[in-house]
Amino acid sequence: MINFQCFNFPFLFSIFTHMKRWTTTNNTVIFRVFEKRSNVYLIVCDSLNILVDTSRKAYYKEITENLKEILDPGFSLDYLILTHTHFDHCENARRLKEEYGCEIIVHKAEADYLQRGASPLPKATMWISRLVLRLQRIFLPEIGQYDPVEPDILIEQDQTPSFCKSLRILHTPGHSVGSICVIVDQEIALVGDTLFRVVKRFIYPPFADQPVNLMQSWNKLLNTPCKLFLPGHGHMIEQEKLTEQYERHTGDR
């Protein structure tokens, strides 16, 4: 069962009221550091600070200022987990690594994209996202490019990282070939763009390269004990909502 009370450090009671946070029964804390263009999360696991995704370059200052509030002005980052390498999730990866020394974790299937600083745009799954893609290709031909950076740890299969036993990293292809999700204490999942909740009623991503694999990944998430899923865009998703949407989409096939 998830404990949503504030993490039991005194300094956290007086600040951070503007940033959403979740605390597991094992006292691992998740902060939503940033939520405008795409969500950025911080996992505080024992003494480690683990960032998940980085959003766009334009928001770098705001993200780091929020991290200073949560941690302290001289904060350090131990790891940066990229749920995938689309530009809106990793544009700040190189700068964060250079300034804070974090080790970057990404799935092996997308390591080349990160090293090149360019990821192909995903396929659209609905008419509005098809229109967005067309407009981007016309007016923003360089979109999808970012500062290249060398990853430090490559994920090849589902695993519990040696540095934090509270986490489990799952390979969940569908939105992209190397999409991964981070399971925290078997209670909360950080799911990148495997799920989407900008519009409350729908959680199916507007972009996905492999729709069949996406449904398999949804099923994989439902087979975890997680009750909450934190997406890369929008708001948290309850297990009941994922179950309902999974049955709807797989029933249509």
Secondary structure per residue as TSV (DSSP state, phi and psi in degrees):
chain	resnum	aa	ss	phi	psi
A	1	M	-	360.0	140.2
A	2	I	-	-88.0	134.7
A	3	N	B	-98.7	113.5
A	4	F	-	-92.1	9.5
A	5	Q	S	-74.1	162.2
A	6	C	-	-63.5	141.8
A	7	F	-	-56.2	138.3
A	8	N	S	-83.1	60.1
A	9	F	-	-119.6	130.2
A	10	P	G	-55.4	-39.2
A	11	F	G	-67.2	-16.4
A	12	L	G	-80.3	-13.3
A	13	F	T	-75.8	-25.9
A	14	S	T	-95.7	-14.7
A	15	I	S	-135.4	-176.6
A	16	F	-	71.8	13.0
A	17	T	T	-66.2	-18.7
A	18	H	T	-88.5	-5.6
A	19	M	S	-113.3	127.9
A	20	K	-	-67.9	141.6
A	21	R	E	-144.9	154.9
A	22	W	E	-134.7	144.1
A	23	T	E	-126.8	128.8
A	24	T	-	-83.3	170.1
A	25	T	T	-66.7	-16.1
A	26	N	T	-93.5	9.4
A	27	N	-	65.6	26.5
A	28	T	-	-86.7	132.9
A	29	V	E	-111.3	137.4
A	30	I	E	-118.7	125.3
A	31	F	E	-109.3	137.5
A	32	R	E	-88.0	102.9
A	33	V	E	-75.6	-33.1
A	34	F	E	-152.5	144.7
A	35	E	-	-143.8	14.1
A	36	K	S	-79.0	-80.9
A	37	R	S	-72.8	-43.5
A	38	S	S	-156.3	155.1
A	39	N	-	-77.8	141.8
A	40	V	E	-122.5	131.6
A	41	Y	E	-119.1	149.0
A	42	L	E	-119.2	127.4
A	43	I	E	-104.8	123.4
A	44	V	E	-103.2	106.5
A	45	C	E	-118.6	106.5
A	46	D	T	56.1	-118.4
A	47	S	T	-101.0	9.2
A	48	L	E	-98.7	142.7
A	49	N	E	-110.3	116.5
A	50	I	E	-122.5	114.9
A	51	L	E	-90.5	143.3
A	52	V	E	-121.5	111.3
A	53	D	-	69.5	167.3
A	54	T	-	-135.7	-7.4
A	55	S	-	62.4	-160.3
A	56	R	-	-89.8	158.5
A	57	K	G	-56.1	-38.4
A	58	A	G	-59.6	-19.9
A	59	Y	G	-105.8	10.0
A	60	Y	H	-55.6	-48.7
A	61	K	H	-61.5	-43.9
A	62	E	H	-64.5	-39.8
A	63	I	H	-63.4	-47.7
A	64	T	H	-68.9	-32.8
A	65	E	H	-64.3	-40.4
A	66	N	H	-65.0	-38.5
A	67	L	H	-63.3	-37.1
A	68	K	H	-64.1	-33.9
A	69	E	H	-68.6	-42.3
A	70	I	H	-70.9	-43.7
A	71	L	S	-99.5	-90.0
A	72	D	-	-170.5	166.9
A	73	P	T	-58.1	-27.4
A	74	G	T	-100.3	34.0
A	75	F	-	-62.8	158.5
A	76	S	-	-127.8	154.7
A	77	L	-	-114.0	132.4
A	78	D	-	-89.3	-43.9
A	79	Y	E	-140.4	150.9
A	80	L	E	-125.4	115.5
A	81	I	E	-98.8	125.7
A	82	L	-	-101.9	118.2
A	83	T	S	-66.8	-23.6
A	84	H	-	-173.0	177.8
A	85	T	-	-110.6	24.3
A	86	H	-	-67.0	147.6
A	87	F	H	-53.9	-35.8
A	88	D	H	-77.0	-0.1
A	89	H	H	-115.0	-14.4
A	90	C	H	-136.8	13.3
A	91	E	T	-61.7	-26.0
A	92	N	T	-97.8	6.1
A	93	A	H	-61.2	-47.3
A	94	R	H	-63.0	-45.3
A	95	R	H	-65.1	-40.3
A	96	L	H	-63.4	-40.1
A	97	K	H	-65.3	-42.6
A	98	E	H	-67.3	-38.6
A	99	E	H	-87.9	-29.4
A	100	Y	H	-122.3	-0.7
A	101	G	-	70.2	19.6
A	102	C	-	-73.4	148.0
A	103	E	E	-86.3	133.8
A	104	I	E	-96.3	131.0
A	105	I	E	-114.5	129.0
A	106	V	E	-151.1	159.1
A	107	H	E	-71.6	144.2
A	108	K	G	-56.6	-34.5
A	109	A	G	-64.2	-19.3
A	110	E	G	-117.9	10.3
A	111	A	H	-62.8	-38.9
A	112	D	H	-62.7	-38.4
A	113	Y	H	-60.5	-44.5
A	114	L	H	-64.6	-40.8
A	115	Q	H	-67.1	-32.8
A	116	R	H	-84.5	-21.4
A	117	G	T	73.4	36.6
A	118	A	B	-160.0	124.2
A	119	S	-	-119.4	137.7
A	120	P	-	-65.0	143.6
A	121	L	-	-69.1	142.9
A	122	P	-	-74.8	163.3
A	123	K	-	-75.0	147.3
A	124	A	B	-79.6	147.7
A	125	T	S	-112.9	-2.8
A	126	M	S	-152.2	166.6
A	127	W	H	-62.4	-38.1
A	128	I	H	-68.0	-37.6
A	129	S	H	-73.4	-29.1
A	130	R	H	-64.5	-40.0
A	131	L	H	-64.1	-43.2
A	132	V	H	-58.9	-44.1
A	133	L	H	-62.3	-43.0
A	134	R	H	-60.9	-45.2
A	135	L	H	-65.3	-39.0
A	136	Q	H	-62.8	-42.6
A	137	R	H	-66.7	-29.3
A	138	I	H	-80.0	-50.3
A	139	F	H	-98.2	-19.7
A	140	L	-	-132.0	64.9
A	141	P	T	-62.7	-21.8
A	142	E	T	-93.3	2.9
A	143	I	T	-62.8	143.0
A	144	G	T	102.9	-11.3
A	145	Q	B	-98.0	148.6
A	146	Y	-	-158.2	175.6
A	147	D	-	-66.8	123.4
A	148	P	-	-67.5	151.6
A	149	V	-	-152.2	149.3
A	150	E	-	-87.6	124.7
A	151	P	-	-73.4	156.7
A	152	D	S	-105.8	-35.7
A	153	I	E	-129.3	125.7
A	154	L	E	-105.7	131.3
A	155	I	E	-92.0	128.5
A	156	E	-	-116.5	-23.6
A	157	Q	S	-152.5	168.2
A	158	D	-	-57.0	134.0
A	159	Q	B	-158.4	156.3
A	160	T	-	-97.7	116.3
A	161	P	-	-65.7	145.3
A	162	S	T	-65.1	-25.4
A	163	F	T	-81.9	-13.8
A	164	C	-	-155.0	106.4
A	165	K	T	-72.5	-10.8
A	166	S	T	-77.5	-12.6
A	167	L	E	-106.6	149.8
A	168	R	E	-137.2	131.1
A	169	I	E	-103.9	124.4
A	170	L	E	-111.5	138.3
A	171	H	E	-81.3	119.8
A	172	T	-	-131.1	70.7
A	173	P	-	-65.9	159.6
A	174	G	S	147.7	-65.4
A	175	H	S	-62.9	-45.5
A	176	S	S	-143.4	166.3
A	177	V	T	-66.9	-29.4
A	178	G	T	-112.7	24.4
A	179	S	-	-61.2	138.7
A	180	I	E	-130.5	156.3
A	181	C	E	-121.9	149.8
A	182	V	E	-112.2	115.8
A	183	I	E	-94.0	126.0
A	184	V	E	-110.3	113.1
A	185	D	T	52.6	29.4
A	186	Q	T	57.6	24.5
A	187	E	T	-123.0	-41.1
A	188	I	E	-130.1	137.3
A	189	A	E	-116.9	130.8
A	190	L	E	-95.8	114.4
A	191	V	E	-113.2	6.8
A	192	G	E	55.8	-132.5
A	193	D	T	-101.7	15.9
A	194	T	S	-64.6	-30.3
A	195	L	S	-128.2	158.1
A	196	F	-	-141.7	137.7
A	197	R	B	-146.3	60.2
A	198	V	S	-79.1	-40.4
A	199	V	S	-99.9	127.9
A	200	K	T	-56.9	-36.4
A	201	R	T	-74.6	-27.7
A	202	F	-	-118.2	144.7
A	203	I	-	-125.9	3.0
A	204	Y	S	-76.8	130.6
A	205	P	-	-64.1	141.1
A	206	P	S	-72.4	-11.1
A	207	F	B	-133.9	133.1
A	208	A	-	-162.8	127.7
A	209	D	S	-77.5	-30.4
A	210	Q	-	-134.3	81.7
A	211	P	H	-57.0	-37.7
A	212	V	H	-65.1	-45.9
A	213	N	H	-64.1	-32.7
A	214	L	H	-60.7	-43.8
A	215	M	H	-65.8	-35.3
A	216	Q	H	-64.5	-37.2
A	217	S	H	-70.2	-37.7
A	218	W	H	-58.9	-43.9
A	219	N	H	-62.7	-38.6
A	220	K	H	-61.5	-41.9
A	221	L	H	-65.9	-39.1
A	222	L	H	-67.3	-21.7
A	223	N	T	-85.7	1.8
A	224	T	S	-91.7	165.0
A	225	P	-	-78.3	3.4
A	226	C	-	-61.7	138.7
A	227	K	-	-103.7	-21.1
A	228	L	E	-128.7	143.9
A	229	F	E	-129.1	123.8
A	230	L	E	-105.5	111.4
A	231	P	E	-86.0	169.2
A	232	G	S	-75.8	-16.5
A	233	H	S	-139.4	130.0
A	234	G	B	90.7	-155.1
A	235	H	S	-109.6	169.3
A	236	M	-	-61.1	153.4
A	237	I	E	-123.7	130.2
A	238	E	E	-83.8	156.0
A	239	Q	H	-56.4	-39.0
A	240	E	H	-62.4	-38.0
A	241	K	H	-67.1	-42.9
A	242	L	H	-63.6	-42.2
A	243	T	H	-60.5	-46.3
A	244	E	H	-60.5	-46.1
A	245	Q	H	-71.2	-34.8
A	246	Y	H	-63.1	-45.7
A	247	E	H	-64.9	-36.1
A	248	R	H	-65.4	-46.9
A	249	H	H	-73.8	-38.8
A	250	T	H	-75.9	-25.3
A	251	G	H	-70.5	-22.2
A	252	D	T	-78.9	-11.7
A	253	R	-	-86.9	360.0
